[in-house]
Amino acid sequence: MKIGTRHVRVTRRFHFDSAHQLTNYPGKCNQLHGHRWELDVTLESKVNPATGLSTDFSDIKKIVEHEVISVLDHQFLNRVLETEEPTAEIIILWIWNELLPIFEGSLFSLRLFESPDSWIDFDGGV
């Protein structure tokens, strides 16, 4: 097997705490409330035969913490994202747009957990 021809997917999980208010939502979420969000960032690339790695977990950590976590953690997302409806869908699309140019074609997918049993997946598709 030629290692350098094989693609693998590497995922790193992050956590951040933030609040939002969904002003047009017809339920409890129209009140100011917070979440402990979990974010999975998955990259896909070839394995480097010299190192045996495709992507270094610490590189993913540095980039995502700088570009996303430091911006969203302990913030009111309505202000940060400049929208009245910072839903999980809007948040994951914002994160995708922040990370896509940095990870140069290796960004495969994102998964954003609003709670342990509710999440959004996005892979850049239409």
Summary of the structure (lengths in Angstrom):
residues: 126
radius of gyration: 16.3
end to end distance: 34.5
largest distance: 55.6
contacts: 335
relative contact order: 0.21
helix: 30%
strand: 35%
